[in-house]
Amino acid sequence: MKKIKLKKNDPVVVISGKKADKGKVGKVLRLVPNANRLVVEKVHIIKEFVRPNPQKNIKGGIVEREGAIPIEKVMYYCKECEQGVRIGFKLSDAGKQRVCKKCGVVLD
């Protein structure tokens, strides 16, 4: 299992995959580290067929939601560089910080 450098709410850009999703920028909603996947906002929309459950107040029908995509298909989106960049680490007095490898700005 690889070390995941992304965190929840990080802005990411999709670099490969479906034509409709490639190039989209969104934030990370959820990480699935055991499967090396993550869920990105408004990317890889799937249709799920839900059965009605009156006890949980769930209405049945077709629901659209975000599906998980592999971590290898996204890069961190740096607002300074305005593109996908790699993440590096820098040690300082404040501790270990994530930095953009292209412009050197601190991400955390």
C-alpha positions, 0 to 999 in steps of 0.5 A: 500500500502506497503512502497517500499524500492527499487529504480530505477537502484538498483540491484535485484535478483529474488527469486521466480517465473518462473523457467527460471527467478528464480535466475536471477540478474538484475537492476530495470528499472521501479517501478509501486507503485500503483500495487506493481510491478516493471520491472527488466532488462532481467526478465519476457520477454513477446511478444507483438504484435504491429500494424504498425503506420507510423505516429509515425514511428513504424514498426509492428510485434512481439516485446519482452520486459520486463513485470512487476513482483510483488515486493515480488518476488525480493530482493536487491542484495548486491555486498558485500554479493553476495546474496539477502538481506533485506534493513534497514535504518540508521540515520546519519549526512548525513540523512536517509541512506539505509543499508544492514541488513546482512553486514551493508554496506551503499547502497546509 
